[in-house]
Structures are given as structure tokens and as C-alpha cells.
Amino acid sequence: MSEKSLIPHERIEHAILLIRGHKVMLDADLATLYEVPTRRLNEAVKRNLKRFPPDFMFQLSKEEAERLRSQFATSKGRGGRRYLPYVFTEFGVAMLSSVLNSDRAILVNIEIMRVFGRLRQLLASHADLLRRLDDMEKKYDDHFRVVFEAIRGLMTPPPEPPKPPIGFNTEKT
């Protein structure tokens, strides 16, 4: 890939969420990437609903939307959304380029598909590494148990540090 990416892959990676066991992107994040208002993106989808079965797109439940809102510490005051957000799986994102007929939509979709592909490769290589480690552990005796446990510890992502509370503390310490 000698050409420069339209959107940094890190930006796309941060927009991919795991919801209901699927890697998805929010309609608002996609609209931002496509540089269209969210309502326009959703209007285009609704005009072409047959192209978006449940494994391509689904609407978040009220609880899921609340969890997302609290996770990202967004306001629910005046303004904002009047409906629950839609999320798009990798297949739904691919289908969006056919309903959003613009050069930018095509280029953005190409970048998003590349990121999804790269994430899939990373997950496959991680699973392969775990499988090989299991095979090696069965092959060797207990003398190497400490080594295998150390390797597994390195493969496990560190826990997220606790986030400091937001706002003012009125209690005197």
C-alpha cells in the first residue's frame, strides 16, 4: 500500500465495538467517517432496508445504548438522539457503499474493510498461538509449567486501570 490512507486505521479501530458478540460500528461513527449527517446515513439505509438483514445491522436496545452512553461519558441532556442507535457489522458496512453513492463512501469503506481484515488476522494468529502453546504444554513435563504460565500471562491483556471519578468531590477529607 503505497498510497496514503484516507483515514488513520487507529481511528477506525477505536470505532469498532463488540456488541452482542459481533464487531460493529455505530451509525454516528460511520456518518462521521463518511462526512454525512447521521440522519442522512440512516435515511439511505431505511430506503434500502432489504439490503440490511439482522446480521448486517441491528438497533441497540435501550439498555445497550445506556451502557454505551455511560461508558463514553456522554451527556443525555438537551439535544442528542431521539432514537436508539443502529450498529453495522462488517457485512453491513460493506453494504453501505452501495447505498451511499459517493466517492468518499467507497474510499472509506475500503479503509474500514482493511481494518476489519487486519483485526480478523490478529485474532486468528492469537488463537493459533494459544493452540500451539497448548500442544507444547501437553508434550513437555511439569518442569516447564512455570514457563508456560509466564507466556500465558504475557498473552493476557492487562486489566484496565480504574478511571478517576468525574466531577467535584464535595466531601471533606
Residue frames as qw, qx, qy, qz and C-alpha x, y, z in Angstrom:
[[0.000, 0.889, 0.459, 0.000, 0.00, 0.00, 0.00],
 [0.482, 0.071, 0.017, 0.873, 1.99, 2.94, -1.22],
 [0.113, -0.610, -0.277, -0.734, -0.89, 5.35, -1.20],
 [0.025, -0.142, 0.564, -0.813, -1.71, 7.29, 1.95],
 [0.110, -0.469, -0.872, 0.089, -4.81, 6.17, 3.87],
 [0.152, -0.624, -0.322, -0.695, -7.81, 8.48, 3.80],
 [0.607, -0.680, 0.057, -0.407, -8.47, 7.80, 7.48],
 [0.023, 0.523, -0.805, 0.279, -5.93, 6.57, 10.06],
 [0.620, -0.112, -0.761, -0.152, -6.55, 2.90, 10.80],
 [0.213, -0.091, -0.721, 0.654, -6.34, 3.60, 14.54],
 [0.352, 0.046, 0.133, -0.925, -9.35, 5.90, 14.27],
 [0.702, -0.015, -0.489, -0.518, -11.36, 3.13, 12.63],
 [0.520, -0.014, -0.819, 0.243, -10.14, 0.53, 15.14],
 [0.000, 0.059, 0.578, -0.814, -11.31, 2.69, 18.05],
 [0.529, 0.060, -0.054, -0.845, -14.76, 2.94, 16.45],
 [0.643, -0.015, -0.722, -0.256, -15.19, -0.85, 16.29],
 [0.474, -0.364, 0.509, -0.620, -17.14, -2.13, 19.28],
 [0.238, -0.032, -0.970, -0.047, -18.08, -5.60, 20.47],
 [0.513, -0.007, 0.299, -0.805, -21.85, -5.77, 20.97],
 [0.886, 0.101, 0.212, -0.400, -23.90, -8.99, 21.20],
 [0.784, -0.168, 0.543, 0.250, -20.80, -10.91, 20.24],
 [0.637, 0.620, 0.304, 0.343, -20.36, -9.00, 16.95],
 [0.375, -0.292, 0.091, 0.875, -17.74, -6.47, 15.96],
 [0.209, 0.791, 0.548, 0.173, -19.82, -3.46, 14.94],
 [0.251, 0.042, -0.012, 0.967, -19.64, 0.25, 14.22],
 [0.115, 0.620, 0.543, -0.555, -22.16, 2.84, 15.37],
 [0.397, 0.738, 0.467, 0.282, -24.18, 4.73, 12.77],
 [0.099, -0.989, 0.004, 0.114, -22.91, 8.05, 14.17],
 [0.509, -0.553, 0.495, 0.436, -19.25, 6.96, 13.89],
 [0.560, 0.271, 0.643, 0.446, -19.78, 5.79, 10.32],
 [0.222, 0.906, 0.341, 0.114, -21.56, 9.01, 9.42],
 [0.278, -0.883, 0.224, 0.304, -18.61, 10.99, 10.79],
 [0.551, -0.258, 0.627, 0.486, -16.18, 8.93, 8.70],
 [0.425, 0.490, 0.647, 0.401, -18.35, 9.37, 5.58],
 [0.100, -0.166, -0.031, 0.981, -18.79, 13.07, 6.38],
 [0.325, -0.407, -0.555, -0.649, -22.59, 12.91, 6.23],
 [0.455, -0.348, 0.363, -0.735, -25.15, 13.63, 8.96],
 [0.198, -0.048, 0.957, -0.208, -26.21, 10.51, 10.87],
 [0.564, 0.422, 0.473, -0.530, -29.82, 11.02, 9.88],
 [0.539, 0.597, -0.370, -0.465, -28.85, 11.01, 6.18],
 [0.118, 0.328, -0.936, -0.043, -26.98, 7.74, 6.61],
 [0.305, 0.167, 0.860, -0.373, -29.97, 6.17, 8.36],
 [0.577, 0.529, 0.130, -0.609, -32.39, 7.54, 5.74],
 [0.428, 0.507, -0.657, -0.358, -30.35, 5.90, 2.97],
 [0.022, -0.120, 0.982, -0.146, -30.40, 2.62, 4.92],
 [0.433, 0.323, 0.643, -0.543, -34.16, 2.80, 5.53],
 [0.579, 0.547, -0.175, -0.578, -34.76, 3.39, 1.81],
 [0.589, 0.404, -0.684, -0.145, -32.82, 0.17, 1.16],
 [0.615, -0.439, 0.501, -0.421, -33.86, -1.94, 4.15],
 [0.980, 0.149, 0.003, -0.130, -33.87, -5.20, 2.15],
 [0.614, 0.578, -0.440, 0.308, -30.09, -4.88, 1.85],
 [0.005, -0.504, 0.619, -0.602, -29.63, -4.88, 5.65],
 [0.774, -0.329, -0.516, -0.165, -30.76, -8.12, 7.33],
 [0.630, -0.767, 0.038, -0.119, -30.20, -8.54, 11.09],
 [0.851, -0.245, 0.127, 0.447, -26.68, -9.96, 10.62],
 [0.471, 0.476, 0.137, 0.730, -25.73, -6.75, 8.73],
 [0.054, -0.378, 0.154, -0.911, -27.36, -4.17, 11.01],
 [0.419, -0.562, -0.712, 0.027, -29.41, -4.01, 14.18],
 [0.178, -0.754, 0.031, -0.631, -30.74, -1.36, 16.53],
 [0.250, 0.171, -0.742, 0.598, -29.40, -1.20, 20.07],
 [0.427, -0.633, -0.646, -0.008, -31.72, -1.84, 22.98],
 [0.221, -0.906, -0.014, -0.360, -32.32, 0.92, 25.47],
 [0.776, -0.592, 0.153, 0.154, -30.02, -0.82, 27.97],
 [0.786, 0.125, 0.211, 0.568, -27.23, -1.22, 25.42],
 [0.250, 0.758, 0.124, 0.590, -27.50, 2.43, 24.43],
 [0.469, -0.862, 0.049, -0.189, -27.39, 3.49, 28.10],
 [0.854, -0.341, 0.181, 0.348, -24.30, 1.32, 28.70],
 [0.621, 0.399, 0.190, 0.648, -22.58, 2.92, 25.72],
 [0.039, -0.874, -0.086, -0.476, -23.56, 6.38, 26.86],
 [0.622, -0.770, 0.140, -0.029, -22.19, 5.79, 30.35],
 [0.872, -0.071, 0.186, 0.447, -19.08, 4.04, 29.00],
 [0.491, 0.411, 0.168, 0.750, -18.20, 7.07, 26.90],
 [0.235, -0.509, -0.399, 0.725, -19.50, 9.54, 29.50],
 [0.051, 0.293, 0.423, 0.856, -21.70, 11.37, 27.05],
 [0.243, 0.111, 0.367, -0.891, -24.42, 13.74, 28.07],
 [0.033, 0.433, 0.869, 0.238, -28.08, 12.85, 27.79],
 [0.042, 0.510, 0.328, -0.794, -29.24, 16.38, 28.23],
 [0.501, 0.714, 0.182, -0.453, -30.92, 18.55, 25.60],
 [0.404, 0.651, -0.534, -0.356, -30.19, 17.75, 22.00],
 [0.298, -0.283, 0.912, 0.004, -28.67, 14.44, 21.02],
 [0.181, -0.044, -0.886, -0.425, -30.51, 11.45, 19.60],
 [0.604, -0.064, 0.161, -0.778, -34.22, 10.93, 19.61],
 [0.947, 0.086, -0.159, -0.265, -33.98, 7.25, 18.73],
 [0.790, -0.425, 0.413, 0.154, -31.81, 4.29, 19.60],
 [0.098, 0.689, -0.584, -0.419, -28.62, 3.99, 17.54],
 [0.952, 0.289, -0.025, -0.102, -28.09, 1.44, 14.81],
 [0.388, -0.613, 0.639, 0.256, -24.91, -0.60, 14.56],
 [0.772, 0.532, -0.247, -0.246, -23.45, -2.20, 11.45],
 [0.850, -0.261, 0.402, 0.221, -21.47, -5.41, 11.25],
 [0.300, -0.391, 0.587, 0.642, -18.65, -5.81, 8.75],
 [0.285, 0.372, 0.796, 0.383, -21.21, -7.01, 6.18],
 [0.064, 0.874, 0.459, -0.145, -23.43, -4.01, 6.85],
 [0.195, -0.750, 0.222, 0.592, -20.52, -1.61, 6.44],
 [0.309, -0.083, 0.734, 0.599, -19.70, -3.24, 3.10],
 [0.192, 0.617, 0.736, 0.202, -23.32, -2.84, 2.01],
 [0.069, -0.823, -0.230, 0.515, -23.31, 0.86, 2.96],
 [0.200, -0.387, 0.459, 0.774, -21.08, 1.69, -0.02],
 [0.123, 0.311, 0.802, 0.495, -23.89, 0.57, -2.31],
 [0.073, -0.801, -0.594, -0.016, -26.48, 2.85, -0.71],
 [0.184, -0.865, 0.037, 0.465, -24.22, 5.84, -0.06],
 [0.750, 0.480, 0.284, 0.357, -23.27, 6.57, -3.62],
 [0.040, 0.980, -0.193, -0.022, -20.25, 8.82, -3.26],
 [0.645, 0.520, -0.477, 0.293, -16.54, 8.54, -3.93],
 [0.152, -0.557, 0.597, -0.557, -15.79, 9.18, -0.24],
 [0.843, -0.196, 0.283, -0.414, -18.13, 6.36, 0.85],
 [0.929, 0.305, -0.207, 0.041, -16.29, 3.96, -1.44],
 [0.414, 0.576, -0.525, 0.469, -12.84, 5.04, -0.21],
 [0.412, -0.482, 0.509, -0.582, -13.88, 4.98, 3.46],
 [0.946, -0.061, 0.103, -0.300, -15.40, 1.52, 3.04],
 [0.786, 0.420, -0.400, 0.214, -12.17, 0.23, 1.55],
 [0.093, 0.546, -0.592, 0.585, -10.27, 1.50, 4.61],
 [0.667, -0.319, 0.379, -0.556, -12.81, 0.01, 7.03],
 [0.974, 0.132, -0.112, -0.144, -12.71, -3.38, 5.26],
 [0.565, 0.500, -0.535, 0.379, -8.91, -3.37, 5.54],
 [0.214, -0.476, 0.578, -0.627, -9.12, -2.73, 9.29],
 [0.868, -0.132, 0.200, -0.435, -11.73, -5.48, 9.80],
 [0.894, 0.325, -0.305, 0.050, -9.49, -7.85, 7.83],
 [0.308, 0.537, -0.600, 0.507, -6.45, -6.94, 9.88],
 [0.511, -0.384, 0.477, -0.603, -8.38, -7.50, 13.14],
 [0.961, 0.053, -0.009, -0.270, -9.54, -10.88, 11.86],
 [0.721, 0.438, -0.467, 0.265, -5.91, -11.84, 11.09],
 [0.034, -0.533, 0.594, -0.601, -4.77, -10.74, 14.55],
 [0.747, -0.241, 0.337, -0.520, -7.47, -12.82, 16.24],
 [0.957, 0.217, -0.174, -0.087, -6.64, -15.85, 14.09],
 [0.529, 0.496, -0.558, 0.403, -2.91, -15.61, 14.86],
 [0.320, -0.467, 0.540, -0.622, -3.65, -15.21, 18.58],
 [0.902, -0.083, 0.175, -0.386, -5.87, -18.32, 18.54],
 [0.853, 0.379, -0.343, 0.108, -3.19, -20.23, 16.60],
 [0.195, 0.563, -0.609, 0.524, -0.55, -19.22, 19.14],
 [0.599, -0.343, 0.455, -0.562, -2.74, -20.41, 22.04],
 [0.967, 0.124, -0.040, -0.217, -3.34, -23.73, 20.26],
 [0.667, 0.483, -0.485, 0.294, 0.42, -24.24, 19.73],
 [0.125, -0.531, 0.591, -0.595, 1.10, -23.38, 23.35],
 [0.826, -0.188, 0.271, -0.456, -1.47, -25.97, 24.48],
 [0.928, 0.290, -0.235, 0.004, 0.18, -28.60, 22.26],
 [0.409, 0.545, -0.568, 0.462, 3.63, -27.81, 23.65],
 [0.416, -0.470, 0.490, -0.605, 2.34, -27.87, 27.22],
 [0.949, -0.053, 0.102, -0.295, 0.92, -31.38, 26.71],
 [0.813, 0.437, -0.346, 0.171, 4.20, -32.54, 25.20],
 [0.338, 0.467, -0.570, 0.586, 6.53, -31.40, 27.99],
 [0.548, -0.382, -0.697, 0.261, 6.52, -32.30, 31.65],
 [0.343, -0.873, -0.344, 0.052, 5.85, -30.19, 34.73],
 [0.583, -0.313, 0.020, 0.749, 9.36, -28.67, 34.72],
 [0.192, 0.186, 0.345, 0.900, 8.20, -26.19, 32.08],
 [0.124, -0.725, -0.677, -0.009, 4.86, -25.35, 33.71],
 [0.253, -0.712, -0.152, 0.638, 6.23, -22.05, 35.07],
 [0.191, -0.184, 0.483, 0.834, 7.43, -21.07, 31.59],
 [0.023, -0.434, -0.765, -0.475, 4.04, -21.81, 30.02],
 [0.210, -0.780, -0.536, 0.243, 2.22, -19.89, 32.74],
 [0.251, -0.560, 0.081, 0.785, 4.54, -16.91, 32.19],
 [0.104, 0.057, 0.634, 0.764, 3.86, -16.99, 28.43],
 [0.117, -0.634, -0.736, -0.207, 0.10, -17.14, 29.02],
 [0.265, -0.739, -0.326, 0.526, 0.44, -14.20, 31.41],
 [0.196, -0.348, 0.315, 0.861, 2.18, -12.20, 28.71],
 [0.007, 0.268, 0.747, 0.609, -0.57, -13.03, 26.22],
 [0.166, -0.721, -0.664, 0.107, -3.33, -11.85, 28.56],
 [0.142, 0.663, 0.070, 0.732, -4.04, -8.13, 28.19],
 [0.207, -0.035, -0.588, 0.781, -3.54, -6.11, 31.38],
 [0.062, -0.707, -0.689, 0.146, -6.68, -5.07, 33.27],
 [0.123, 0.736, 0.195, 0.637, -7.95, -1.59, 32.54],
 [0.261, -0.014, -0.508, 0.821, -6.85, 0.86, 35.24],
 [0.048, -0.707, -0.662, 0.242, -9.71, 2.27, 37.31],
 [0.199, 0.594, 0.250, 0.738, -10.97, 5.55, 35.94],
 [0.131, -0.127, -0.466, 0.866, -10.99, 8.51, 38.29],
 [0.120, 0.696, 0.680, -0.198, -14.43, 9.82, 39.17],
 [0.213, 0.428, 0.316, 0.820, -15.66, 12.71, 37.07],
 [0.295, -0.807, -0.332, -0.388, -16.89, 15.89, 38.74],
 [0.028, -0.625, 0.434, -0.649, -16.31, 17.65, 42.00],
 [0.568, -0.253, -0.743, 0.247, -15.95, 15.93, 45.33],
 [0.285, -0.721, -0.033, -0.630, -17.93, 17.76, 48.00],
 [0.837, -0.494, -0.219, 0.089, -16.83, 15.52, 50.87],
 [0.043, -0.871, 0.439, -0.216, -14.11, 16.92, 53.12],
 [0.901, 0.062, -0.394, 0.173, -11.21, 14.57, 53.71]]
